[in-house]
């Protein structure tokens, strides 16, 4: 589990393919020393398992399903990527709960400057848009962001504050770029819980009538 607060922007040292598995080697000088084999790391919002460590670099294996359903299919050596080590029980939760399980790939439609901030509009599949809540959270390439008011018809809009622009690579987003999207798991669970009729049951009451009063012995 992660928070969507990026620890560092690392680099893809190499991307290799072997026997149906894609292996990425990632330069991560800020977090590599704290990693161990088997640990989880989010790379551009994709939860990966550390399979090797050499100095300030770790390696991880990507399954064909991960390649098919995320932007990892476009990763190339030299790309800059968002990195976040997995959340520990004692860590502050600065963003929102992020699982690293990408729901869909979105496409940047437009960007606009708002003073020192930047507004970004991302096109997304209908299934993702249906899960969004006004002023709720979404992870874009692993970065925890706050949604606008909506409505979410063919896209959603979010505003990147200067700190986000400084500490992530979202400042480089341009129309046409593809990004990994993960809906807030709590919002998703709540919506599905309500849709299945398992939410709190509210007793339906009708107006009190004279026959009701008499039925209970009152004259």
C-alpha positions as YAML, in Angstrom:
chain: A
units: angstrom
residues:
- id: 1
  name: UNK
  ca: [0.00, 0.00, 0.00]
- id: 2
  name: UNK
  ca: [1.16, 3.53, -0.78]
- id: 3
  name: UNK
  ca: [0.08, 7.14, -0.20]
- id: 4
  name: UNK
  ca: [0.62, 8.81, -3.57]
- id: 5
  name: UNK
  ca: [3.30, 11.07, -2.07]
- id: 6
  name: UNK
  ca: [6.31, 10.61, -4.35]
- id: 7
  name: UNK
  ca: [9.59, 9.85, -2.58]
- id: 8
  name: UNK
  ca: [11.80, 10.61, -5.54]
- id: 9
  name: UNK
  ca: [11.89, 10.86, -9.31]
- id: 10
  name: UNK
  ca: [14.19, 8.08, -10.46]
- id: 11
  name: UNK
  ca: [15.30, 6.84, -13.83]
- id: 12
  name: UNK
  ca: [14.91, 3.67, -15.87]
- id: 13
  name: UNK
  ca: [18.45, 2.38, -16.36]
- id: 14
  name: UNK
  ca: [17.40, -0.52, -18.57]
- id: 15
  name: UNK
  ca: [14.29, -2.35, -19.78]
- id: 16
  name: UNK
  ca: [14.86, -5.95, -20.85]
- id: 17
  name: UNK
  ca: [12.53, -8.71, -22.06]
- id: 18
  name: UNK
  ca: [13.05, -12.37, -21.27]
- id: 19
  name: UNK
  ca: [10.84, -15.48, -21.32]
- id: 20
  name: UNK
  ca: [7.55, -13.58, -21.21]
- id: 21
  name: UNK
  ca: [8.68, -11.25, -18.41]
- id: 22
  name: UNK
  ca: [9.84, -7.66, -18.70]
- id: 23
  name: UNK
  ca: [12.63, -6.70, -16.28]
- id: 24
  name: UNK
  ca: [13.21, -3.06, -15.37]
- id: 25
  name: UNK
  ca: [16.35, -1.75, -13.69]
- id: 26
  name: UNK
  ca: [15.63, 1.50, -11.86]
- id: 27
  name: UNK
  ca: [18.08, 4.08, -10.52]
- id: 28
  name: UNK
  ca: [16.72, 5.12, -7.12]
- id: 29
  name: UNK
  ca: [19.46, 6.78, -5.02]
- id: 30
  name: UNK
  ca: [17.02, 8.12, -2.40]
- id: 31
  name: UNK
  ca: [15.14, 4.89, -1.58]
- id: 32
  name: UNK
  ca: [17.34, 1.97, -2.72]
- id: 33
  name: UNK
  ca: [19.26, 1.78, 0.56]
- id: 34
  name: UNK
  ca: [16.02, 1.16, 2.47]
- id: 35
  name: UNK
  ca: [14.75, -1.59, 0.17]
- id: 36
  name: UNK
  ca: [15.07, -5.35, 0.45]
- id: 37
  name: UNK
  ca: [14.36, -8.23, -1.90]
- id: 38
  name: UNK
  ca: [10.60, -8.81, -1.94]
- id: 39
  name: UNK
  ca: [9.68, -5.25, -0.95]
- id: 40
  name: UNK
  ca: [7.02, -3.35, -2.87]
- id: 41
  name: UNK
  ca: [7.78, -0.16, -4.79]
- id: 42
  name: UNK
  ca: [5.36, 1.94, -6.83]
- id: 43
  name: UNK
  ca: [6.86, 2.94, -10.18]
- id: 44
  name: UNK
  ca: [4.65, 5.52, -11.90]
- id: 45
  name: UNK
  ca: [1.82, 4.17, -9.78]
- id: 46
  name: UNK
  ca: [2.44, 0.50, -10.62]
- id: 47
  name: UNK
  ca: [3.13, -1.74, -7.63]
- id: 48
  name: UNK
  ca: [6.24, -3.82, -8.36]
- id: 49
  name: UNK
  ca: [8.23, -6.31, -6.28]
- id: 50
  name: UNK
  ca: [11.95, -5.78, -5.84]
- id: 51
  name: UNK
  ca: [13.82, -8.76, -7.28]
- id: 52
  name: UNK
  ca: [17.37, -7.43, -7.24]
- id: 53
  name: UNK
  ca: [19.50, -4.71, -5.63]
- id: 54
  name: UNK
  ca: [22.85, -3.36, -6.74]
- id: 55
  name: UNK
  ca: [23.98, -0.18, -5.02]
- id: 56
  name: UNK
  ca: [21.49, 2.59, -5.72]
- id: 57
  name: UNK
  ca: [19.62, 0.54, -8.32]
- id: 58
  name: UNK
  ca: [16.85, -2.04, -7.97]
- id: 59
  name: UNK
  ca: [15.26, -4.39, -10.47]
- id: 60
  name: UNK
  ca: [11.69, -5.67, -10.75]
- id: 61
  name: UNK
  ca: [9.76, -8.06, -12.98]
- id: 62
  name: UNK
  ca: [6.62, -7.02, -14.88]
- id: 63
  name: UNK
  ca: [4.07, -9.61, -15.95]
- id: 64
  name: UNK
  ca: [2.40, -9.54, -19.38]
- id: 65
  name: UNK
  ca: [-0.81, -8.36, -17.68]
- id: 66
  name: UNK
  ca: [0.99, -5.36, -16.17]
- id: 67
  name: UNK
  ca: [2.49, -4.52, -19.55]
- id: 68
  name: UNK
  ca: [-0.94, -4.78, -21.20]
- id: 69
  name: UNK
  ca: [-2.91, -2.68, -18.71]
- id: 70
  name: UNK
  ca: [-0.48, 0.12, -17.80]
- id: 71
  name: UNK
  ca: [1.86, 2.60, -19.46]
- id: 72
  name: UNK
  ca: [4.73, 0.20, -18.70]
- id: 73
  name: UNK
  ca: [4.45, -1.03, -22.28]
- id: 74
  name: UNK
  ca: [5.95, 2.31, -23.34]
- id: 75
  name: UNK
  ca: [8.73, 2.47, -20.76]
- id: 76
  name: UNK
  ca: [12.19, 2.94, -22.23]
- id: 77
  name: UNK
  ca: [15.70, 3.30, -20.79]
- id: 78
  name: UNK
  ca: [16.28, 6.91, -19.81]
- id: 79
  name: UNK
  ca: [12.66, 7.63, -18.84]
- id: 80
  name: UNK
  ca: [12.10, 9.49, -15.57]
- id: 81
  name: UNK
  ca: [9.63, 7.77, -13.24]
- id: 82
  name: UNK
  ca: [7.86, 8.44, -9.94]
- id: 83
  name: UNK
  ca: [9.01, 6.21, -7.10]
- id: 84
  name: UNK
  ca: [7.41, 5.51, -3.72]
- id: 85
  name: UNK
  ca: [8.36, 2.82, -1.22]
- id: 86
  name: UNK
  ca: [5.48, 0.96, 0.42]
- id: 87
  name: UNK
  ca: [3.68, 2.50, 3.40]
- id: 88
  name: UNK
  ca: [4.71, 1.37, 6.88]
- id: 89
  name: UNK
  ca: [2.38, 1.44, 9.88]
- id: 90
  name: UNK
  ca: [4.31, 4.30, 11.49]
- id: 91
  name: UNK
  ca: [4.41, 6.48, 8.35]
- id: 92
  name: UNK
  ca: [2.22, 9.58, 7.98]
- id: 93
  name: UNK
  ca: [-0.60, 9.29, 5.47]
- id: 94
  name: UNK
  ca: [-0.09, 12.51, 3.55]
- id: 95
  name: UNK
  ca: [-2.07, 11.60, 0.43]
- id: 96
  name: UNK
  ca: [-4.66, 8.84, 0.21]
- id: 97
  name: UNK
  ca: [-4.61, 5.04, 0.21]
- id: 98
  name: UNK
  ca: [-3.06, 3.89, -3.07]
- id: 99
  name: UNK
  ca: [-2.73, 0.18, -3.88]
- id: 100
  name: UNK
  ca: [-0.57, 0.42, -6.96]
- id: 101
  name: UNK
  ca: [-3.19, -1.51, -8.95]
- id: 102
  name: UNK
  ca: [-3.84, 0.61, -12.03]
- id: 103
  name: UNK
  ca: [-7.51, 0.85, -13.06]
- id: 104
  name: UNK
  ca: [-6.90, 2.25, -16.55]
- id: 105
  name: UNK
  ca: [-4.63, 4.32, -18.74]
- id: 106
  name: UNK
  ca: [-5.80, 7.89, -19.34]
- id: 107
  name: UNK
  ca: [-4.74, 10.42, -21.95]
- id: 108
  name: UNK
  ca: [-3.91, 14.07, -21.23]
- id: 109
  name: UNK
  ca: [-6.32, 16.26, -23.20]
- id: 110
  name: UNK
  ca: [-5.10, 19.71, -22.27]
- id: 111
  name: UNK
  ca: [-3.12, 21.72, -19.76]
- id: 112
  name: UNK
  ca: [-3.55, 25.35, -18.73]
- id: 113
  name: UNK
  ca: [-1.52, 27.66, -16.50]
- id: 114
  name: UNK
  ca: [-3.25, 29.11, -13.44]
- id: 115
  name: UNK
  ca: [-0.64, 31.51, -12.16]
- id: 116
  name: UNK
  ca: [2.06, 29.31, -10.65]
- id: 117
  name: UNK
  ca: [-0.23, 26.29, -10.74]
- id: 118
  name: UNK
  ca: [-1.31, 24.21, -13.72]
- id: 119
  name: UNK
  ca: [-4.69, 22.68, -14.53]
- id: 120
  name: UNK
  ca: [-4.64, 19.32, -16.27]
- id: 121
  name: UNK
  ca: [-7.57, 17.60, -17.98]
- id: 122
  name: UNK
  ca: [-7.31, 13.84, -18.51]
- id: 123
  name: UNK
  ca: [-9.57, 11.72, -20.67]
- id: 124
  name: UNK
  ca: [-10.52, 8.43, -19.03]
- id: 125
  name: UNK
  ca: [-12.73, 5.37, -19.65]
- id: 126
  name: UNK
  ca: [-16.37, 5.61, -18.54]
- id: 127
  name: UNK
  ca: [-15.82, 2.88, -15.93]
- id: 128
  name: UNK
  ca: [-13.21, 5.03, -14.19]
- id: 129
  name: UNK
  ca: [-15.20, 8.26, -14.44]
- id: 130
  name: UNK
  ca: [-18.20, 6.56, -12.84]
- id: 131
  name: UNK
  ca: [-16.14, 5.88, -9.70]
- id: 132
  name: UNK
  ca: [-14.94, 9.48, -9.18]
- id: 133
  name: UNK
  ca: [-16.22, 11.76, -6.43]
- id: 134
  name: UNK
  ca: [-16.21, 15.58, -6.64]
- id: 135
  name: UNK
  ca: [-13.24, 16.85, -4.62]
- id: 136
  name: UNK
  ca: [-12.19, 13.23, -4.12]
- id: 137
  name: UNK
  ca: [-8.78, 11.69, -4.82]
- id: 138
  name: UNK
  ca: [-7.17, 9.96, -7.77]
- id: 139
  name: UNK
  ca: [-3.64, 8.73, -8.39]
- id: 140
  name: UNK
  ca: [-2.11, 9.89, -11.69]
- id: 141
  name: UNK
  ca: [1.16, 8.09, -12.44]
- id: 142
  name: UNK
  ca: [1.23, 7.34, -8.72]
- id: 143
  name: UNK
  ca: [0.76, 10.96, -7.59]
- id: 144
  name: UNK
  ca: [-2.13, 11.63, -5.20]
- id: 145
  name: UNK
  ca: [-4.23, 14.45, -6.66]
- id: 146
  name: UNK
  ca: [-7.52, 16.12, -5.77]
- id: 147
  name: UNK
  ca: [-10.29, 16.08, -8.35]
- id: 148
  name: UNK
  ca: [-12.30, 19.14, -9.30]
- id: 149
  name: UNK
  ca: [-16.04, 19.47, -8.82]
- id: 150
  name: UNK
  ca: [-17.00, 17.60, -12.01]
- id: 151
  name: UNK
  ca: [-19.24, 16.49, -13.63]
- id: 152
  name: UNK
  ca: [-17.01, 13.73, -14.98]
- id: 153
  name: UNK
  ca: [-18.34, 13.02, -18.45]
- id: 154
  name: UNK
  ca: [-15.46, 12.16, -20.76]
- id: 155
  name: UNK
  ca: [-12.64, 13.46, -18.59]
- id: 156
  name: UNK
  ca: [-11.64, 14.84, -15.21]
- id: 157
  name: UNK
  ca: [-9.68, 17.94, -14.26]
- id: 158
  name: UNK
  ca: [-7.20, 18.45, -11.45]
- id: 159
  name: UNK
  ca: [-4.96, 21.35, -10.45]
- id: 160
  name: UNK
  ca: [-1.26, 20.83, -9.82]
- id: 161
  name: UNK
  ca: [0.10, 23.13, -7.15]
- id: 162
  name: UNK
  ca: [3.66, 24.48, -7.43]
- id: 163
  name: UNK
  ca: [5.02, 21.90, -4.97]
- id: 164
  name: UNK
  ca: [3.61, 19.05, -7.05]
- id: 165
  name: UNK
  ca: [5.06, 20.58, -10.20]
- id: 166
  name: UNK
  ca: [8.44, 20.90, -8.51]
- id: 167
  name: UNK
  ca: [8.66, 17.45, -6.93]
- id: 168
  name: UNK
  ca: [7.19, 15.28, -9.69]
- id: 169
  name: UNK
  ca: [7.47, 14.96, -13.43]
- id: 170
  name: UNK
  ca: [3.82, 15.99, -13.96]
- id: 171
  name: UNK
  ca: [5.12, 19.42, -14.96]
- id: 172
  name: UNK
  ca: [6.22, 17.80, -18.23]
- id: 173
  name: UNK
  ca: [2.75, 16.51, -19.16]
- id: 174
  name: UNK
  ca: [1.56, 17.47, -22.61]
- id: 175
  name: UNK
  ca: [-1.66, 16.74, -24.56]
- id: 176
  name: UNK
  ca: [-1.53, 13.18, -25.86]
- id: 177
  name: UNK
  ca: [0.61, 11.80, -23.03]
- id: 178
  name: UNK
  ca: [-0.61, 8.57, -21.43]
- id: 179
  name: UNK
  ca: [-0.84, 8.24, -17.64]
- id: 180
  name: UNK
  ca: [-1.69, 5.48, -15.18]
- id: 181
  name: UNK
  ca: [-4.92, 6.05, -13.25]
- id: 182
  name: UNK
  ca: [-6.02, 4.53, -9.95]
- id: 183
  name: UNK
  ca: [-9.34, 5.49, -8.36]
- id: 184
  name: UNK
  ca: [-9.47, 6.04, -4.59]
- id: 185
  name: UNK
  ca: [-10.10, 2.53, -3.25]
- id: 186
  name: UNK
  ca: [-12.29, 3.82, -0.38]
- id: 187
  name: UNK
  ca: [-14.57, 5.73, -2.75]
- id: 188
  name: UNK
  ca: [-14.74, 2.71, -5.04]
- id: 189
  name: UNK
  ca: [-15.60, 0.33, -2.20]
- id: 190
  name: UNK
  ca: [-18.26, 2.67, -0.79]
- id: 191
  name: UNK
  ca: [-19.94, 3.09, -4.17]
- id: 192
  name: UNK
  ca: [-20.06, -0.65, -4.82]
- id: 193
  name: UNK
  ca: [-21.25, -1.35, -1.29]
- id: 194
  name: UNK
  ca: [-24.17, 1.04, -1.78]
- id: 195
  name: UNK
  ca: [-24.93, -0.34, -5.25]
- id: 196
  name: UNK
  ca: [-25.27, -3.84, -3.81]
- id: 197
  name: UNK
  ca: [-27.73, -2.61, -1.20]
- id: 198
  name: UNK
  ca: [-25.46, -3.37, 1.72]
- id: 199
  name: UNK
  ca: [-25.32, 0.16, 3.06]
- id: 200
  name: UNK
  ca: [-27.15, 1.32, 6.21]
- id: 201
  name: UNK
  ca: [-30.83, 0.52, 6.00]
- id: 202
  name: UNK
  ca: [-33.10, 3.49, 6.75]
- id: 203
  name: UNK
  ca: [-36.50, 2.68, 8.18]
- id: 204
  name: UNK
  ca: [-39.24, 4.13, 6.01]
- id: 205
  name: UNK
  ca: [-42.03, 5.76, 7.99]
- id: 206
  name: UNK
  ca: [-45.47, 7.05, 7.05]
- id: 207
  name: UNK
  ca: [-47.57, 9.78, 8.64]
- id: 208
  name: UNK
  ca: [-49.37, 8.94, 11.89]
- id: 209
  name: UNK
  ca: [-53.15, 8.60, 11.38]
- id: 210
  name: UNK
  ca: [-56.17, 8.52, 13.72]
- id: 211
  name: UNK
  ca: [-56.75, 4.76, 13.08]
- id: 212
  name: UNK
  ca: [-53.12, 4.17, 14.11]
- id: 213
  name: UNK
  ca: [-53.70, 6.00, 17.38]
- id: 214
  name: UNK
  ca: [-56.84, 3.99, 18.09]
- id: 215
  name: UNK
  ca: [-55.06, 0.74, 17.19]
- id: 216
  name: UNK
  ca: [-52.61, 1.35, 20.00]
- id: 217
  name: UNK
  ca: [-55.42, 1.96, 22.54]
- id: 218
  name: UNK
  ca: [-55.55, 5.72, 22.52]
- id: 219
  name: UNK
  ca: [-58.95, 7.46, 22.36]
...
